[in-house]
Amino acid sequence: MRFLLYNIRYGTGADPSFHLPLPFSGYLRRTTRNFSQIAEFIESTHADVVGLLEVDSGSFRSRRRSQAEEIAQALGHAHVYQSKYARRSLVGNLPLLRKQGNAFLTGSEIKAQKFHYFNFGVKRLVLELELSDLVILLVHLSIKFRHRHYQLWELHALIKEATKPVLVAGDFNVFRGTREVELFLAATGLKNANTAGLASYPSWNPRRELDFVLHSPEIQIINFQAPRVTFSDHLPLICDLEIPPRPN
């Protein structure tokens, strides 16, 4: 099985003009050209499951079209999307922001999908996808150190509820270094698929390991890579893995 994780920054790109004429003004620009390059790249990976972070579900940036749905249609895959903000939050109801979320794309049979929400932070969504032999949890953790650790504590509880092997993937925003996740790994028993410590941020000069694919120990990692493509401020992660057959 091939899993692709990609924070696509809503398709807004990663060129130096992103912060001109004002900081973060790039979030207000049309995304048509850059998003087409992202979609073509995703298609070229032939991933069985794609986890997308920072997806636009239909704002003016994306011509009122869902980016997750567009890519899924091109691949012939199903998609699961949800806003990354809590349902009743003020942020989640603001123009533009209410169109921002995370998504799964897959050609595999979906057994179940669930939307969990952390109790802390602005970005609270945990997107759960259950396949025949695997559960995948997709997250985008808080940029605040204290909130991240509350979120990891809640994520630990979700992992313990799983009855199948687990992947936990996402942008962990561990700006203080990978030591932030060491206790989480010890508590859950999960392993980091990125054994070489490949950095994923920023894409034009990767120095930080912010994006993670963590897995149950029974899952075997065959290949792991972070292709040097700069369509977003994050590099994508590609993980090839084998899942042991479930006992009858």
N, C-alpha and C positions, 0 to 999 in steps of 0.2 A: 504494500500500500504506500502511496506517495501523499504526504501532507504538505501543503504550502501555507505558511503564515505570512501575511503582508499587511502592514499598516500603510494604507495608500494616501493618507492625508487628504481625503475627499477628492483626490485627483487634481489638487491645486499645484502640484509640482514642487521642485526643490531648487530652482535657480536663485541667484543672489538677489534678484529684484523682488523676492517674496515680501521683504520688509520695507518696500518702497511704494509710495512716498511716506507711509506711516508703518510702524511695527505691526506685523501680522495682517497687513492689508491684502496680502495674497489670498487670504481666505474668502475674499469678496469677488474674486475673478472667475470668469467662465473657465470650465475645465475640459472642454470638448477635445482639444488636440492631445493634451497630456493623458487624459483618461483613455483615449484610444490606444496609446502606447502601453498603458498599464494592462488593458484588456488583452492586447496581443501577447504581451509577455506571459500573463497568466495562462492563456491558451497554450502557449509553447511549452509550458512545464508538464503538461499532461497529468496534473495532480488529480488524485481520486477524491480528495477533500481539500477545500480551500477555506481557510479562516481569514476573514477580512476585518480589519479595524479601520475606523474613521471612514465610513462609507456614507455617501450622500443618498438619501432616499427620495429626492425629488425637489430640491430647492431650485432657485433661479440659476445657480452655478451649473447644474447638470441638465438644464433645459426641462426642468420639472420631471425628469425621468429617474427611476431608481437605478443606481449604478450596479447594485447587487443583481437585480433582475436582468439588466442588460447583459452582464457577463454570463449569468446562468443560462440565458437563452442561447447565447453564442456557443456555449459548451454543451448544450442539451442536458443541463443539470437542473436539479431542484435547488431552491435557495430558502434560507431561513434568515429573517432580518428582524432586528428590534432596536429601538432607540436606546442609547447607552445611559440615559438619564432616568431617574425614578419617575414613575407615571404621574405623580402629583407634584413634582418639583417645579419650582418657578422656572429654572433653566430649561427644563424639558418642554416648556410651553412657549418659549420665546421664538420669534421668527428666525429662520435659518437654523438655529440650534436644535429645534425640534425635528429637523430632518437629518440629524447626525446620529449614526449608530454603528453597529457591528453586524457581521453576517457570516453564515456558512454557505458554501456551494458544494454540492456533491452529486455524483451519479449513482452512489450506493443507496440501498434501501434505507430510509429513515424509519427507525422503530419508534422514536419519541423525540420531542423537542420541548425544552423547558426554559423559562426566563426567570432567573433568580436576581435579587437585588441586594447588594450590600447595605448595611445600616449606616455606613460612613462614606464620606467623599462625595464629589460631584458626579463623576463617572461611576455608576454603581452596578451596571449590568454584568451578570454572568450568564452567557449563552451556552446552554447545554444541548448537545446533539448525541443521541444514542443510536448507534448502528448495531448490526447483528452481533458483533464481537468486541465492541469498543464504545466507551463513553468519552466524549471530548468536551472540555470546558474551555470557553474562550473568554479572556478577560482583558481589560485595559485599566490598570491600577492607577490610583491617585498619584498626583505629583507631590503631595504632602507626605512626608516621612511617617508621621504618626498615623494618618489615615491608611496608608499602604499596609502597615502592620496589623491594624484592625481588620482590614480586608483579607489579608493572608490567613488570619485566625478563622474568619468565617469560611474561607475557601477550604481550609483544612476539614471543616465539618462536612462540607458537600462531598469531598473526596472520600471520606470514610463511609458515606452512604452508598457509594457505587458498588454494584455487584459484578461488574465487568472490569477488565483492564482499562486504565484511564490515561488520557493525554490532557495535560493542562498547558494551554498555549496563549500567548498574548504579549502585549507591551507592559512590562512590569514597572517601568519608570524608576528603576533602582539607581538613581543618580549618585548614591553613596557607594556604589560598587556591588558586585555579586555576593558579597558577604551578607547582604540583607536577606538573601533567600536561603542561607545555610540552615538555619533553624527550621524553616518551613520544610526543606527537603528531609531533614532528619526526622521530623515529626510525622510526615506523610509516607516516607519510604520511597518517594519518587526520585528518579534520576534525571540529570540534565543531559539531553541528547547532544548538546553542543560541547562535547568533551574537549575540543580544541580551543574553546573560549573565543570563537570568532565574534568580532564586534559587529554591530548592526546599525550604529548611529554615531554621527550623521552619515548619510549614504555617500557623500562626496569625499569624506575623510574619516572612515569608521574608527572610533576610539572607545566607544562604550558598548557593553553587552546589555542592552535594554530589553530585547525581545527574546522570549524563551519558549522552548518546547520541552516540557517535562513529561516523564512517562513512568508507568508502573514498571517494576524491575523485570517482570516476565516478558515485556515487549523487547524485541531485539532491534537495535538501530543498525541498519545496513549502510546508510550513507547520510551525511549531513553537510549542507552547504549554504553559503550566504552569497548569492550571485551579486556581482557589482553592477547593479542597475540603479540609475539615479532618477527614477520617475517620481519618487517620494523622498522625504527626508530620512526614512528608514529603509534599510535593505530588507528584501524578502528572505525568509528562511525556508529551505526545502529539506524535508526529512523523509527518507525511505525507511520503512519499518516492517517487521514481521510480527504478527500477533499469533500466539500459540492457539491451536484449535481448542474449543471448549469441550470439556468431557461430556459424553452423552448421559 
